[in-house]
Amino acid sequence: MSKTNRTFAAQLATGIMVVCVLSSKASEQTNEQHKTQGAAPFPKEQSQEANLREIVVTAQRFPVADADTPRAVEVLTAERMAATAAPNVSEALRAIAGSLSYKGVGPEGVSFGGMNSQFSIRGMRNGELVLLNGLPIQSAASGGYNLDALPLGSLDRVEVLKGAGSTLYGADALSGAINVITRKRENEKPFRFSLEAGEHETLKVAGAWFGKDVDVNADYRHLGGMERISQSFGGNYHYDTGPLDRLGVGVNAKLWEDVYLDVLGGGCNVDFRKVSDSGELLETLDQRSYWNFTDARLEREHYNIKAFFGFAQMDCERWGSKSPDFRNVDLQSGLKGDFRYSLGIMEQTIGADYMFRAADYNQQYGYHHRNDVAPVTEIKLTPWAPLVIIVGAREQFVLADAGGKDYDRFLPSAGLNLRLAEGLHAFADSGKAFRAPTFNQMRYQSDFLVGNPDLEPEEGWTHEAGLKLDTNWTRARAALFYMDYSDKIVIDNRQQPSAYVNADTFTSLGLDWDVSVQPFAASGWEVLAQVGVTISGYWADPNAETADGDRYHPGDRFQIAPNLSYEAAKWRGVVGVAIAACRENDLSDYATVNMSLRVACLSGWIKASVNNLFDETVETGGNLTPTASARYAYYGTPRIVSAGYEIAF
């Protein structure tokens, strides 16, 4: 066993020991309680989604009925994500979230030497803010996040807020927010264990213990080495990877009434191998990453308080390269609070946010930090029972360290929701958003790229209007939107080394939709009543300017994710398709097919899945335009067939 594998084996053993110690605290009383409840091994998705048709937490400062909000929110339950048989959150969102377009740099969403895989909302790159329980988890250095690292078992759902979100969440929510919500479980059997294996040496081991007030989840993922994960066409070389090992652990606890604690963490080992097209190994990057996110939340009807701390570290050793080893460390912590009261037709929320963000990138620019401080208010008016008007405002301060640049922005928003008929609502919203430059964009120093400390934030408006429909067998959302932003940050390749600069404008006009339907629910045919169809996606016309004023489209123009499911008493099957067309940078269109099946057996389920059924070569990122100074592409994983068994007891 190599040194790297021994190190990861030690990490895995430590994680398992933590799970075992926590699990040993389960009392006999708790076990008996779960036994008498007689819960099914897997709660049905239908009942979960019925609840989620009512409540979302992302569209306003307090949980609210989605149908009554003036915002477009796509809700993706843990059950829907698990049904894709994806190995992690990142791959599950790729499969079913049609409003999100994906850019990947490593297998199954893993980071590559500081470059991060990412999602864009409505085709706008670098405009999304990623949250965990409403708290930001993005790096202030790169803007990166590692959704591939989150253990699926700890999650309840993902809510995608589409449109400007800075009034709610501050800096970086330019085109929207991706909010991951952890579980508050009920009626679960005490233990769950699953084992899956398949092609390319894939192996996934997952376990969970559900106590009265504490849940513990852990999963381990192994993927064999991948060939040609990226290709440089001008440099005549490509990258392969060695085996990938990933461990995730999550603890979700209810400490007291309405007080919750979440502790999530993990690690990942993988090496990237630069290989000439003739087969010669040129250099190796041995990458080890670790992360932790902890939050404590008091959530009550009229007030809430949240505190959090996040830490991420990446250590990279180079072999056969003149470039030195490096270590990237990201830190963030903060406190949020809100108070809500009602007076006649008015309901007002008053809140404040504070966040400390820091990074230490030892080979680029060393240690830097910033403080984000903001008072925020939101007023809800109901002058007429079918009409809801919501007006919000935030004064966002970004306070830099010595030598940095401070920013102060007023961020208003206004929206309305009108009930046209039972189950049918019209909505409209306008909001201003901005995105502060990252430390990389301001501070980066290398032979080929330098930062710009004088950058201005990207800022502008999103306007949207649409319809929401809810019936016994349909949940449908559709919205027209227009985004208009200025000072888009781009790389100017006209100088050497290249540099970050503010270009002129970014605009996009489009339509997005999210539809879930049981088409035969009212037919009276029990056999067909369990058929479910979901279709989400967007069409947009994003346009931006390069540093020299040329127009280009910076994001994919069309994406759609249709999914067909059938759930009988003893089995469930899902077929999903992810389609992207009219893509940025001359990348090829693609249509991938994923299938999964689970069949009841004894106290659990036999599971089987096929990801990328037709083994299509998918370009997940890169630049293939003929005039590009460097033509390159990143590729998704090939077809993977896997099977396994999950048991609950």
Secondary structure, 3 states (H helix, E strand, C coil): CCHHHHHHHHHHHHHHHHHHHHHCCCCHHHHHHHHHHCCCCCCCHHHHHHHHCCEECCCCCCCEEHHHCCCEEEEEEHHHHHHCCCCCHHHHHHHHCCCEEEECCCHHHCCECCECCEEEECCECCCEEEEECCEECCCCCCCCCCHHHCCHHHEEEEEEEECCCHHHHCCCCCCEEEEEEECCCCCCCCEEEEEEEECCCEEEEEEEEECCCEEEEEEEEEECCCCCCEEECCCCEEEEECCEEEEEEEEEEEEECCEEEEEEEEEEEEEEEEEECCCCEEEEEEEEEEEEEEEEEEECCCEEEEEEEEEEEEEEEEECCCCCCEEEEEEEEEEEEEEEEEECCEEEEEEEEEEEEEEEECCCCEEEEEEEEEEEEEEEEEEECCEEEEEEEEEEEEEECCCCCCEEEEEEEEEEEEEEECCEEEEEEEEEEEECCCHHHHHCECCCEECCCCCCCEEEEEEEEEEEEECCCEEEEEEEEEEEEECCEEEECCCCCEEEEECCEEEEEEEEEEEEECCCCCCCCHHHHCEEEEEEEEEECCEEECCCCCEECCCCCEEEEEEEEEECCCEEEEEEEEEEECCHHHCCCEEEEEEEEEEEECCEEEEEEEECCCCCCCEEEEECCCCCCCCEEEECCCCEEEEEEEEEC
